Amino acid sequence: MAKITKDTIIGDILDIAPQAAPLFLEIGMHCLGCPSARGETVEMACEVHGVDADELLEKINDLLGE
């Protein structure tokens, strides 16, 4: 699996790694199935939720073994 970046779409991450869902829930992204959430990039979601994108990416990539 390729490394997840700020430009990766949330929906794509959840499709290939549903185990990452709790990381998004932790940042307050509770509507993971809604169209806007599934179409946002990691960077966009982090901006909206006031989260450091680099920290979230580190957690996601650690979870995925990247």
Z-matrix of the N, CA and C atoms (Angstrom, degrees):
N
C 1 1.443
C 2 1.521 1 109.54
N 3 1.314 2 115.55 1 139.84
C 4 1.462 3 120.55 2 179.40
C 5 1.524 4 110.09 3 -72.78
N 6 1.296 5 114.79 4 154.38
C 7 1.461 6 120.40 5 178.43
C 8 1.527 7 109.68 6 -65.90
N 9 1.314 8 116.34 7 138.14
C 10 1.463 9 122.75 8 177.80
C 11 1.518 10 107.87 9 -78.35
N 12 1.342 11 116.12 10 134.35
C 13 1.462 12 121.92 11 -179.38
C 14 1.527 13 110.19 12 -123.10
N 15 1.327 14 116.24 13 177.71
C 16 1.463 15 121.53 14 178.09
C 17 1.521 16 111.83 15 -61.05
N 18 1.322 17 117.10 16 -24.53
C 19 1.465 18 121.29 17 -177.60
C 20 1.529 19 113.41 18 -90.72
N 21 1.324 20 117.18 19 -1.93
C 22 1.458 21 120.22 20 -179.61
C 23 1.530 22 109.28 21 -73.55
N 24 1.320 23 115.48 22 136.92
C 25 1.466 24 121.72 23 -179.77
C 26 1.529 25 109.28 24 -77.04
N 27 1.335 26 115.80 25 134.78
C 28 1.463 27 121.72 26 -178.80
C 29 1.537 28 110.61 27 -54.61
N 30 1.320 29 117.21 28 -44.85
C 31 1.460 30 120.66 29 -179.60
C 32 1.515 31 112.24 30 -59.48
N 33 1.323 32 117.21 31 -37.38
C 34 1.465 33 120.60 32 178.54
C 35 1.523 34 110.89 33 -65.88
N 36 1.330 35 115.79 34 -40.26
C 37 1.471 36 119.79 35 178.51
C 38 1.526 37 109.64 36 -62.13
N 39 1.327 38 116.19 37 -46.76
C 40 1.460 39 119.93 38 -177.54
C 41 1.525 40 112.03 39 -66.99
N 42 1.328 41 116.97 40 -31.01
C 43 1.469 42 120.07 41 177.82
C 44 1.522 43 111.49 42 -67.29
N 45 1.331 44 116.64 43 -40.96
C 46 1.465 45 119.62 44 -176.41
C 47 1.532 46 112.79 45 -92.96
N 48 1.333 47 116.47 46 -19.64
C 49 1.471 48 119.85 47 -177.69
C 50 1.528 49 110.32 48 -145.63
N 51 1.331 50 117.29 49 71.77
C 52 1.472 51 119.37 50 -179.28
C 53 1.525 52 113.26 51 -58.91
N 54 1.329 53 117.16 52 -20.44
C 55 1.465 54 120.44 53 178.46
C 56 1.534 55 112.00 54 -67.08
N 57 1.328 56 117.44 55 -9.43
C 58 1.467 57 121.17 56 177.53
C 59 1.529 58 112.13 57 -82.83
N 60 1.321 59 118.03 58 -11.05
C 61 1.464 60 121.30 59 -177.84
C 62 1.527 61 113.63 60 -51.52
N 63 1.336 62 119.79 61 -44.97
C 64 1.469 63 118.81 62 -179.53
C 65 1.535 64 113.53 63 -58.56
N 66 1.312 65 117.74 64 -29.35
C 67 1.472 66 119.82 65 178.57
C 68 1.522 67 110.77 66 -66.57
N 69 1.321 68 116.61 67 -36.40
C 70 1.462 69 119.94 68 177.32
C 71 1.530 70 110.78 69 -74.07
N 72 1.313 71 116.82 70 -36.70
C 73 1.464 72 120.19 71 177.15
C 74 1.523 73 110.40 72 -62.41
N 75 1.335 74 117.45 73 -37.04
C 76 1.470 75 122.07 74 179.25
C 77 1.526 76 112.51 75 -60.92
N 78 1.337 77 117.48 76 -30.26
C 79 1.466 78 119.63 77 -178.83
C 80 1.530 79 111.72 78 -90.95
N 81 1.336 80 116.82 79 5.29
C 82 1.453 81 120.39 80 177.30
C 83 1.511 82 114.31 81 94.41
N 84 1.310 83 117.53 82 10.01
C 85 1.461 84 121.31 83 178.72
C 86 1.519 85 107.23 84 -90.91
N 87 1.341 86 116.01 85 85.81
C 88 1.456 87 121.21 86 -171.99
C 89 1.519 88 113.62 87 -91.81
N 90 1.298 89 118.30 88 -14.24
C 91 1.462 90 121.35 89 -178.26
C 92 1.533 91 109.32 90 -104.85
N 93 1.305 92 116.67 91 64.82
C 94 1.456 93 120.98 92 -174.67
C 95 1.525 94 112.84 93 -68.12
N 96 1.314 95 117.87 94 -21.08
C 97 1.455 96 120.53 95 -178.85
C 98 1.515 97 114.54 96 -92.00
N 99 1.336 98 117.33 97 -10.02
C 100 1.464 99 117.80 98 -177.38
C 101 1.540 100 109.98 99 -73.60
N 102 1.334 101 116.51 100 151.42
C 103 1.470 102 120.31 101 -174.97
C 104 1.527 103 114.53 102 -56.03
N 105 1.329 104 117.49 103 -40.66
C 106 1.467 105 117.72 104 -177.54
C 107 1.519 106 111.69 105 -68.52
N 108 1.320 107 117.86 106 -39.19
C 109 1.462 108 120.20 107 179.81
C 110 1.519 109 110.98 108 -67.53
N 111 1.310 110 117.00 109 -40.37
C 112 1.463 111 120.22 110 -178.70
C 113 1.520 112 111.76 111 -72.69
N 114 1.329 113 117.57 112 -17.29
C 115 1.457 114 120.25 113 -179.82
C 116 1.516 115 114.36 114 -100.27
N 117 1.328 116 117.32 115 -6.24
C 118 1.465 117 121.36 116 179.90
C 119 1.515 118 111.46 117 -79.16
N 120 1.318 119 114.95 118 151.57
C 121 1.462 120 119.60 119 171.27
C 122 1.525 121 108.20 120 -81.97
N 123 1.306 122 115.79 121 165.83
C 124 1.465 123 120.71 122 176.30
C 125 1.534 124 109.29 123 -57.90
N 126 1.320 125 116.64 124 -43.69
C 127 1.463 126 120.35 125 -178.80
C 128 1.526 127 111.38 126 -61.76
N 129 1.332 128 117.50 127 -43.86
C 130 1.466 129 121.13 128 -179.98
C 131 1.525 130 110.89 129 -62.66
N 132 1.316 131 117.04 130 -44.42
C 133 1.462 132 121.28 131 -179.69
C 134 1.524 133 111.01 132 -62.75
N 135 1.319 134 116.04 133 -41.31
C 136 1.461 135 119.86 134 179.94
C 137 1.520 136 111.70 135 -65.99
N 138 1.322 137 117.16 136 -38.31
C 139 1.464 138 120.46 137 177.59
C 140 1.522 139 110.56 138 -61.96
N 141 1.326 140 116.88 139 -45.86
C 142 1.458 141 122.15 140 -178.24
C 143 1.525 142 111.59 141 -64.06
N 144 1.326 143 116.60 142 -36.67
C 145 1.456 144 121.02 143 -175.11
C 146 1.522 145 113.60 144 -99.41
N 147 1.334 146 117.62 145 5.97
C 148 1.456 147 121.35 146 176.24
C 149 1.513 148 113.99 147 64.10
N 150 1.327 149 115.64 148 40.27
C 151 1.462 150 121.59 149 -177.02
C 152 1.524 151 109.38 150 -116.80
N 153 1.324 152 116.51 151 145.70
C 154 1.459 153 121.82 152 176.38
C 155 1.527 154 108.59 153 -72.27
N 156 1.331 155 116.95 154 115.09
C 157 1.467 156 121.92 155 -177.06
C 158 1.523 157 111.96 156 -61.02
N 159 1.321 158 116.92 157 -38.24
C 160 1.467 159 119.69 158 -179.03
C 161 1.528 160 111.72 159 -63.75
N 162 1.326 161 116.54 160 -38.55
C 163 1.470 162 120.00 161 178.78
C 164 1.523 163 110.72 162 -66.55
N 165 1.341 164 116.72 163 -42.92
C 166 1.457 165 119.92 164 179.21
C 167 1.521 166 110.57 165 -65.19
N 168 1.312 167 116.88 166 -42.60
C 169 1.466 168 120.76 167 179.06
C 170 1.521 169 111.57 168 -60.88
N 171 1.305 170 116.47 169 -39.30
C 172 1.466 171 120.05 170 178.01
C 173 1.522 172 110.45 171 -61.39
N 174 1.342 173 116.58 172 -44.02
C 175 1.452 174 120.31 173 179.13
C 176 1.526 175 111.48 174 -64.11
N 177 1.324 176 116.24 175 -44.31
C 178 1.474 177 119.86 176 -179.33
C 179 1.513 178 110.65 177 -63.28
N 180 1.322 179 116.51 178 -48.90
C 181 1.467 180 119.74 179 -177.90
C 182 1.525 181 112.35 180 -67.07
N 183 1.335 182 117.22 181 -32.69
C 184 1.475 183 120.01 182 174.36
C 185 1.528 184 109.72 183 -64.58
N 186 1.334 185 116.38 184 -42.77
C 187 1.453 186 121.17 185 178.99
C 188 1.517 187 111.30 186 -61.07
N 189 1.326 188 116.29 187 -37.68
C 190 1.458 189 121.07 188 -177.49
C 191 1.519 190 113.12 189 -87.62
N 192 1.318 191 115.72 190 -1.97
C 193 1.458 192 119.46 191 178.03
C 194 1.517 193 113.93 192 75.81
N 195 1.314 194 117.28 193 26.90
C 196 1.470 195 122.24 194 179.41
C 197 1.509 196 110.57 195 -98.02
